[in-house]
Amino acid sequence: MVGGGGAGGGTEATSSSQVAFASGGCSGSYAESRLIDINGISSVSLTVGIGGAPAAGTSGGNGGSSVFGTYLTAPGGAGGTPGLAGTPGAVSADINSGTPAFGSALLFGDSGKPGFGGVSSSTAIGPQTNFKSGKGADSIFGAGGGGINGGMSSRAASGYGAGGGGMAVGTGSSIQNSGGAGAGGIIIVEEYA
């Protein structure tokens, strides 16, 4: 199973001499259990982690945890950091990796992958292709939303547990904008007779 992916970061409004590019969201953590003896177990509560929601001008929303009773928990991925208005020429760091999976039946777990930071290739003001936002992190089940140049629409994650892509805007953007949505998680249960 995998937790929900974080949404990509949003961007602040920009002046005539500023641009903004945000980081992509992190993927949800992955968890796999050992065999569980179901004798004496009547039910197990399940929670499938939701994907992180985009937010204008600030960090993307965090993904929700996927939970299989007390046996397994796969935490959701963190949302991408926001794109602050500033002059071109900067590079933002990738987000930290996610929280490891845990639980009494954990056989194997993997922390969510970090979302990518944005980058600017030039200090020149004007061309929208001189900078791009960060890509959302891929999960074991899905692809993160891609990074974009200024003037493009943010990209949501596809598949389960992947992170949304960050937003990017050029000069003179009068409004705050949102990054791409994170993808919801998944729980797969296999029964052996």
N, C-alpha and C positions, 0 to 999 in steps of 0.2 A: 504494500500500500504506500501511498505518498500523500503528503500534506498539500494544501493549496499554495499556489505560487503568489508571490507579492506583485503588486502593480508597479508599473514604471513611475518614476518621479515626474511631477509637473513642473511648469516653468513660470517664473515671475514675468510681469510686464516689462518691456524694454523701451529705452529711449532711442533716439536717432543714432546713438553711438554705442549701443549695447546689443549683445546677443545673450542667449541663455540655452543651455543644454543639460539635460538631467540624466541620471543613471537608470539602468534597467533594474527590474525587480529580481529578487532571488527566487530560486526554485524551492519547492517544498522538500522536506527530508523524506528519505525512503526507508521503509522497514519491512523486514521479512521474518516470519515466525518459524519456530520449530513446530513439529506436530503437537497438537493439543488433544489430550484425552477428553472427550466430551461426555463420558459417563458421569451422571449426576449433575450435568449442566443443563438447565431448562432454557436459558436465553442468555444472549450477550448483547449489550447495548452498542450501537455503532453510531459514529459521527463522521461524516465525510467533510473534510475541510473545504471551506468556500475559497474562491479566488479573491485576491486582494482587489479592492475597489479603487479606481483612479480618483485623484483629488487635484483640483486646480491650484497651481502655485505653491505646492508643498510636496512632502514625501508621499509616495504611493502607499495605499493601504496594505497591511500585512495579510498574508494568507492564513486561513484557519487550520488548526490541527486536525488530522484524521486520527480517530481513536477507535480501537477495537477492545471494548471492555477495559479490564486492567492488564490485558495481555500485551498490547502494543499501542504506542503513540508515535505518530510521525508529525512533528511540528511543521507549521506553515513557514513559508519564506518571508523575509522582510521586504517591505516596499523600497523602491529606489529612492535615492536622495534627490532633492529638488534641484532644478537648474536656476541658479541665482543670476540675476542680470549683471553683466559685466562686459569688459572689453574682450575681444577675441584673443586667442593665443594660449589659453589654459588647457590643462588636462585634469580630469577628475579621477580619483582613485576608484577601483572596484569596491563593491560592498563586501563586508565580511561574510564568510560562510555562515550557514544556518546552524540551528541547534540540533545535536545528534538525536536520533530516534532512541526510544527507551521502552521498557516494559518487561514483565515477568517472563514472557515467552519469546523475547527477542533472540533471533538467531543471527541476523545480519542487519546492520543499519548503516545509513550513509547520510551525512549532513547535507542540507540543501546547498546547491552551488551558488556562488556569488554572482550578482548582477554586474554587468560591465559599466565602467565609467564612460562619460562622454569625452570627446577630444576635438580640439581645434587645430587645424594645420597651418593657419596663417593669422597674422595680426591685422590683416586688411579688413576694413569695414565694407560690407556690401554683398559679395557673392554668398548665396545661401549654401553653397557646397563646400565652404571653407571649414565647416564644423559639422559635427553629428552627435546625436545622443547615444547613450549606452544601450546595448542589446540586453534583453531579458535573458536570464539563465535557462538553459535547457534542463529538463528533468529526465528521468529514466523512461518516461512515457510520452513526453511531448517536447515541442520546440518553443523557445522563448520568442517574444515579439522582437522584431529587428530594430536596430537603431536607425534613425532618420536624419536627413538634412533639414535645415530650416524651411518652413513653408509646406511641409508634408504633414499628413495626419499620423498620430501616434498609432503603434501597432500592438494589438492584443496578443497574448500567448495563445498557442493552439496545442491541443492534447492536454493530458492531465498533469497538474502540478508545476507547470512552467511559469516563468516570470514574464510580466509585460514589459514592453520596450519603453524607454524614456522618451520624453517630449523634447523638441528643439524648436526655437523660434529665432528669427532674425531681428533686425533693427525695427524700432517703431511698432512693436506689438502692444496694443493698448490694453489687452486683457491677459489675465492669467490663464494658463492652459493645463490640461491633464495629460498624463502618460497613458500607456495602454494597460488594459485590465489583465490581472493574473488569471491563470486557469485553475479551476477547482481540482481538488484531489480525487483519489479513488481508493476503494477498498475491494480487493478480490479475495473471496473465500473459496477454498477448494475442499471438498469432502471426500474422504477415502473410506469405502465400506470394508 
